C-alpha cells in the first residue's frame, strides 16, 4: 500500500487553477447534492478501482499522466482510503483534501 498525504483545500484549488492538478470528487451521489466541484472528475467511491485501473495497453484512462497531481474529495473518513486506492493503481502524486468538500466550499467563499 502507498502512503498518501493530505493537501489543503487552498493548495488543491490553486494547483488546479494553474493546471498542475486534478480534483477527483469521489463523494457518493447522495452527498453530491451539497454542490459540485467545478472541473472535478466525478467518480462513485465503489467505481474508483474500475475507473482508474490502467488499461491492458498500460495507459491510464481517467487521468492520463500517472504523475499528474490528484486531489481526492470524499467523505472525510473515506478520502484517505480512496486516495490510497488510486495510488496503488500506479498514480504517483495522490493526495486527499483535508476537510473534504466543506473545506473547498469555505475556501471558495460559499
N, C-alpha and C positions, 0 to 999 in steps of 0.2 A: 504494500500500500504506500502511496506517495504521501508527502506531507504538504498540505496547502495552508496558507495563512490568510488572515482576514485583510481586507482593504477598506478604507473609509469610504463612505458614500461620496464625499467631496473628491477623493482621488479617482474613484471609479468614473464619475461623471466627467472629470477633467480629462482623463485618459481617453474616454470615448469621444469627447468633443474634438480631440486632436487626432482621431483615427488611430490611436495606439491600443485600443481595447474594444472588446465586445461585451455587452451585458447580456447574460442569459437569465431570463425570467423563468425560473422553474417552480413558481408557485402553483399549487393546484388551481384548476379552473374556478372553483368556488371561492378562492382567495383573490383572484384577479378582478373581482367586482370592485375592489378598492380603487382600482385605477390601473393604467398601463405605464410601462416604462418606454418612453419614446425610443425607437430604434432597436429595441431589445429583440433577441432571438427567443421566442416563446416555446417552451418545451414542458410537457407534463412531467412531473417527477418520475413517474413509472416508465416513461419513454426515453429517459436520458441515455441509457446504455445503447438502445437501438438507434437513436438518432445521431449519437456521437461516435459510434464504433467505426473505425476505418473500414473502407470497402476492401474487397478482395484484391484490388489493384494497389492498395496501400494509400489511397487518397483519403483525406478527411472530409466528410460530407457536409457538416454544418458550418464549422469554422475551418476553412480550407488550409490555413497555415497552422501547424501544430504548435508553433512558437508564439502565436498571437495571444496577447493577454486576454483572459476570460475572467469576468467578474460575475459570480453567481448570486442571484437574488432568489431567496426562497423563504419558506417558513424558517424562522431562526434556528430551530432545533435540527432542521434537515439540511440547511445550507452547507455546513462543513462536509457532511457525508456526500452530498451531490457533487460538490467541488472535487472531492477525493475520487469519486467515481469517474468524473470526466478526466482527471489527471491520470488515473490508472489506464485509460484508453490510449494514452500517448501524447496528450496535450501537456505542454511543458511549463506553462505560465498561468496557472489557475488559482484564483482567489475566491473568497466569498465576501459579500458586502456585510460589514459589521453593522448590525441594526436593521438589516433587510430593507424591505420596501419602505417602511416607516422612515428610516434614515434618509433614503433617497427623496422622499416627499418633503421632508424637512429641509434638506439641502436645496431643493428646487423652489422652496418657499411656498409650498401648497398648504 
